[in-house]
Amino acid sequence: MGKELGISRDEFLARQARTRELAAAAGYAGVVVIGRSFYDRPGALAYLTCHFPPFPATESDGPIRGLGHGVFVLPVEAPATLVVDGGYYRDDLIVADDVRVASDLPAETAAVLRDLRLSSAQLGLVGEDILPLAFFGEVLDEVPSLDLIPDERLVAGQRRVKSPAEQVLLRRAAEIAGVGLGAALDAIRPGVIERQVCAAGTAAALTAGADFVRYLRVHSGPWSAWPSRWPQATDRVLEAGDIVTLDIIGAYQGYGFDVLRTTVCGKPSPEARELLEAALLATERAVDAARAGATAESVHRASCEALSNAGFADHLPGFVGHGIGLETVEGPQLRRGVAIRLEPGMVLCVEPGLFIRDWGGACVEQEVIVTRSGSPELITTLDTRLW
């Protein structure tokens, strides 16, 4: 159980044991963990149980409540129970003492708390930011004496540093991202539309083993200056000289990949080359700064200094990267004011983009593993200078 995903059952049980220890030390009788759909925010739930809710998070409709979520009740001194939203969970993979299937997750969660004699206990809550207000209210209606205290520290600190088994999966995920981006790059030429480039890269990543590709954003011409755009690709026809940014997001065996590359359709203009080279230099400096003991803020500062020295002081990014794991964006975020120190085993996406509205943008994103000493391990496999 759990072996198929590259993480052993013993590792899951060790995570649960550590969470119990942290909960007891904080004075809780247990922990309630909530997670959301597999491609969205399964996070702490998947980390502790190997359960990835298979359905999209959905509005409540009569007796159907909480669809697209899962709840794990982990008492300090009693068996753990997983509440799932349908009978199609992977019982060959999950790690829990008991599984309850329900169409009304709030009601079943309350029933579990009563059965475990926790309905009047003080419990730590992990997943406050994704717990629907209606879900929370309906649980409290059923067990009004419950004292639920938001405390992300119970799991977040464990998740930030990846185990050797997790690192193996993240390396493979990054390789798959490179395959997808490579196919997208091969599809770029004048006369092709963004959607065709997107389709080529998505298909290649899936064929290479991705669980899913959440999206592959293809931004061309002036839209390359828009670092986050919906839809992921349009019918815009690529023209010679266009800057094209490609950002692929997905997962392999539950663990995410997030890699961005920038290229040019044909030959870059001198102005475009200057932009691209500055963005690449900012990434290289940020990657070199991502060493054990450094702060997240210092990585941000290294990239901004590189961009300033290259003449782009008016276009400094506020955000230059993040952690990655069971979710695409995890802590720590690499931005000003974040004093978290990097630790060996953290896996980071380093992406100090340079975006000039109505003209063009560039970003070269690298995934790295922080090592015990020296430079981080680079796990992205695709070339960086693609112009």
C-alpha positions in Angstrom: 0.0 0.0 0.0 1.5 3.3 -1.1 4.3 1.5 -2.8 3.1 2.2 -6.3 3.5 6.0 -5.8 7.1 5.6 -4.8 6.5 6.3 -1.1 6.5 3.4 1.2 3.7 2.7 3.7 6.3 3.0 6.5 7.1 6.5 5.4 3.4 7.5 5.6 3.1 5.9 9.0 6.2 7.8 10.2 4.6 11.1 9.0 1.4 10.3 10.9 3.4 9.5 14.0 5.4 12.7 13.8 2.1 14.7 13.4 0.7 13.0 16.5 3.8 13.9 18.4 3.5 17.6 17.3 -0.2 17.6 18.1 0.4 16.2 21.6 3.2 18.7 22.3 0.8 21.5 21.3 -1.9 20.3 23.7 -4.3 18.9 21.1 -6.2 15.6 21.3 -5.7 15.1 17.6 -5.6 16.7 14.2 -8.3 17.3 11.5 -6.7 17.5 8.0 -8.7 18.6 4.9 -7.5 18.3 1.3 -9.0 19.2 -2.1 -9.0 17.7 -5.6 -5.9 15.9 -6.8 -4.9 18.6 -9.3 -5.6 21.4 -7.0 -4.8 21.3 -3.2 -4.4 17.7 -2.0 -1.4 18.8 0.1 -1.4 17.7 3.7 -4.1 15.1 3.1 -2.1 13.3 0.4 1.1 13.7 2.5 -0.4 11.8 5.4 -2.7 9.3 3.7 -1.8 9.0 0.0 -5.3 9.9 -0.8 -5.9 12.3 -3.7 -9.6 13.4 -3.9 -10.5 12.4 -7.4 -13.5 14.7 -8.1 -13.4 18.5 -8.7 -14.4 20.6 -5.7 -18.2 21.2 -6.3 -21.0 23.3 -4.9 -23.2 21.6 -2.4 -26.5 20.3 -3.7 -29.1 18.9 -1.3 -27.6 15.7 0.3 -24.4 16.0 -1.7 -22.0 18.2 0.4 -18.3 18.6 0.4 -17.7 16.8 -3.0 -14.1 17.2 -4.1 -12.7 17.1 -0.6 -11.3 14.6 1.8 -11.0 14.7 5.6 -8.4 12.9 7.8 -9.1 12.6 11.5 -5.9 11.7 13.3 -6.3 11.3 17.1 -3.2 11.4 19.3 -4.2 8.1 21.0 -6.7 6.3 18.7 -6.9 4.9 15.2 -7.1 7.3 12.3 -10.1 7.7 10.0 -10.2 9.0 6.5 -13.5 10.4 5.1 -13.8 10.3 1.3 -16.4 11.6 -1.0 -17.1 8.5 -3.1 -16.4 4.8 -3.5 -13.8 5.3 -6.1 -10.8 6.0 -3.8 -7.6 3.9 -4.2 -7.9 1.5 -1.4 -4.7 -0.2 -2.6 -2.8 3.0 -1.9 -4.2 4.8 1.0 -2.8 4.6 4.5 -5.5 4.9 7.2 -6.9 2.7 9.9 -10.5 3.2 8.7 -12.2 4.7 5.6 -15.7 6.2 5.6 -17.4 6.8 2.3 -20.0 9.6 2.4 -22.0 11.9 0.1 -22.3 14.4 3.0 -18.7 14.9 4.2 -19.5 17.5 7.0 -22.1 15.2 8.6 -19.8 12.1 8.3 -16.8 14.1 9.7 -19.0 15.0 12.7 -20.0 11.4 13.1 -16.4 10.3 13.1 -15.5 12.8 15.8 -18.4 11.5 17.9 -17.4 7.9 17.4 -13.8 8.7 18.4 -15.0 10.7 21.5 -13.5 13.9 20.1 -16.6 16.0 19.7 -15.7 18.2 22.7 -12.0 18.0 22.3 -9.4 20.6 21.2 -8.1 19.6 17.9 -5.6 21.2 15.5 -6.9 22.0 12.0 -4.7 21.7 9.0 -6.1 23.1 5.8 -8.0 26.2 7.1 -7.4 28.1 3.9 -9.3 25.5 1.8 -12.0 24.5 4.3 -15.3 25.8 2.9 -17.1 28.1 5.4 -20.3 26.1 4.9 -18.5 22.8 5.6 -17.0 24.2 8.8 -20.4 25.6 9.9 -22.2 22.3 9.3 -19.6 20.3 11.3 -20.0 22.8 14.2 -23.8 22.5 14.0 -23.4 18.7 14.6 -20.7 19.0 17.3 -21.0 22.5 18.8 -18.6 21.7 21.6 -15.7 21.0 19.3 -12.7 23.4 19.6 -11.0 23.4 16.3 -7.7 25.5 16.2 -6.1 26.3 12.9 -2.4 25.2 13.1 -0.7 24.6 9.8 2.7 24.1 11.6 1.6 20.5 12.4 2.3 19.4 8.8 3.7 22.3 6.9 7.2 22.1 8.4 7.4 18.4 7.5 6.3 18.9 3.9 8.8 21.7 3.2 11.8 19.3 3.4 11.4 16.5 0.9 12.5 12.9 1.8 14.8 11.0 -0.5 11.8 9.1 -2.0 10.0 12.4 -2.7 13.1 13.8 -4.3 13.2 10.9 -6.7 9.6 11.6 -7.8 10.3 15.3 -8.2 13.4 14.7 -10.3 11.3 12.5 -12.7 8.5 15.1 -12.7 11.0 17.7 -13.8 12.3 15.4 -16.6 8.7 15.0 -17.8 8.2 18.7 -17.9 11.3 19.0 -20.0 9.9 16.5 -22.5 6.7 18.4 -22.8 8.4 21.8 -23.2 10.8 20.2 -25.8 7.8 19.1 -27.9 6.2 22.5 -27.6 9.4 24.2 -28.7 9.6 21.9 -31.7 6.1 23.1 -32.8 7.0 26.8 -32.8 7.3 28.4 -36.2 5.6 31.2 -38.1 2.0 30.5 -39.0 1.3 28.1 -36.1 -1.3 29.1 -33.5 -0.7 29.0 -29.8 -3.2 26.2 -29.3 -1.1 23.9 -31.6 2.0 24.5 -29.6 0.1 23.9 -26.3 -1.4 20.6 -27.7 2.0 19.3 -28.8 3.6 19.9 -25.4 0.7 18.6 -23.4 0.5 15.3 -25.4 4.2 14.7 -25.0 4.2 15.2 -21.3 1.3 12.8 -20.9 3.0 10.2 -23.0 6.1 10.6 -21.0 4.2 9.7 -17.8 2.5 12.8 -16.4 -0.5 12.1 -14.2 -2.0 15.2 -15.8 -1.0 18.5 -17.3 -2.9 21.1 -15.4 -2.0 23.6 -18.1 0.7 24.6 -20.6 0.5 28.3 -21.0 1.6 29.6 -24.4 2.1 33.4 -24.5 3.3 35.0 -27.7 4.2 38.5 -28.9 2.9 41.2 -26.6 1.1 38.6 -24.5 4.4 37.2 -23.4 4.5 40.2 -21.0 1.4 38.8 -19.2 2.8 36.2 -16.8 -0.6 34.8 -15.8 -3.3 34.5 -18.5 -6.5 32.6 -19.1 -7.1 30.8 -21.4 -3.8 29.0 -21.5 -3.5 29.4 -25.3 -5.4 31.2 -28.0 -5.8 31.2 -31.7 -3.1 33.9 -32.0 -0.9 33.1 -35.0 2.8 33.2 -34.2 4.9 35.6 -36.3 8.6 35.8 -37.0 10.4 37.6 -34.1 7.7 36.9 -31.5 8.9 36.2 -28.0 7.1 33.0 -26.8 6.9 32.0 -23.2 5.9 28.4 -22.3 4.9 27.4 -18.7 4.0 23.7 -18.1 2.3 22.7 -14.8 1.3 19.1 -13.9 2.4 16.1 -11.8 4.0 12.8 -11.8 2.8 10.2 -9.3 1.3 13.0 -7.2 4.4 15.2 -7.2 4.4 18.4 -9.2 6.4 20.0 -12.0 6.4 23.7 -12.9 8.9 24.7 -15.5 8.9 27.8 -17.7 11.0 28.6 -20.7 11.2 31.6 -23.1 12.1 31.4 -26.8 11.7 33.4 -30.0 9.9 32.4 -33.1 12.8 32.8 -35.5 15.6 35.3 -34.7 15.3 37.7 -31.7 15.7 41.5 -32.2 18.5 43.1 -30.3 16.0 44.5 -27.8 14.5 41.0 -27.3 17.9 39.4 -26.9 18.8 42.0 -24.2 15.5 41.1 -22.3 16.1 37.4 -22.6 19.7 37.5 -21.5 18.8 39.7 -18.5 16.1 37.2 -17.4 18.4 34.3 -17.7 21.1 36.0 -15.7 18.6 36.8 -13.0 17.7 33.1 -12.8 21.3 32.0 -12.7 22.1 34.4 -9.8 19.0 33.4 -7.9 19.7 29.7 -8.3 23.3 30.2 -7.0 21.9 32.0 -4.0 19.5 29.2 -3.1 21.9 27.5 -0.6 21.3 26.0 2.8 21.1 28.6 5.4 20.3 31.5 3.1 16.9 33.2 3.5 14.1 33.1 0.9 14.4 36.9 0.8 18.1 36.7 -0.2 17.3 34.6 -3.3 14.8 37.4 -4.3 17.5 40.0 -3.7 20.1 38.2 -5.8 17.8 38.2 -8.8 16.8 41.8 -8.4 20.4 42.9 -8.2 21.1 41.1 -11.5 18.2 42.8 -13.2 19.1 46.2 -11.9 22.6 45.9 -13.1 21.3 44.9 -16.5 19.3 48.1 -16.7 15.9 46.9 -15.8 15.6 48.5 -12.3 12.1 49.7 -13.2 10.8 46.2 -13.8 11.9 44.2 -10.7 9.7 41.2 -9.8 8.0 41.0 -6.4 8.0 37.2 -6.5 10.8 35.0 -7.9 9.8 31.5 -7.0 8.4 29.0 -4.5 8.6 25.5 -3.1 7.0 22.6 -4.9 5.8 19.1 -3.9 2.4 17.6 -3.7 1.1 21.1 -4.7 2.4 23.3 -7.4 3.0 26.3 -5.1 4.3 25.5 -1.6 6.3 27.4 0.9 8.7 29.0 1.1 7.8 31.8 -1.3 10.9 33.6 -2.6 10.0 37.2 -2.1 11.0 40.3 -0.1 10.4 40.0 3.6 10.3 36.2 3.8 13.0 35.3 6.4 12.6 31.5 6.2 16.0 29.9 5.9 16.5 27.3 3.2 17.2 23.8 4.4 18.7 20.8 2.6 16.0 18.8 0.9 13.8 21.8 0.0 12.8 21.7 -3.6 12.3 25.1 -5.2 11.1 26.6 -8.5 13.2 29.6 -9.2 11.6 32.0 -11.7 12.5 35.7 -11.6 10.6 36.9 -14.6 11.1 40.2 -16.5 7.8 41.5 -17.9 7.3 44.8 -19.7 3.6 45.4 -20.4 2.5 45.8 -24.1 6.0 44.8 -25.3 7.3 41.4 -24.1 8.3 39.3 -21.2 10.8 36.6 -20.4 11.4 34.0 -17.7 13.6 31.0 -17.4 12.4 28.8 -14.5 14.7 26.2 -12.9 13.7 23.5 -10.4 16.4 22.9 -7.8 17.0 20.8 -4.6 18.8 22.6 -1.8 21.9 20.6 -0.8 23.8 20.4 2.4 26.7 22.5 1.1 27.4 24.5 -2.0 25.2 25.1 -5.0 21.8 23.5 -5.3 21.1 20.4 -7.4 19.6 21.4 -10.7 16.8 19.0 -11.7 15.4 20.6 -14.8 16.9 19.0 -17.9 16.0 21.5 -20.7 18.4 24.0 -22.1 18.0 27.6 -20.9 19.3 29.8 -23.8 16.6 29.0 -26.4 17.1 32.0 -28.7 
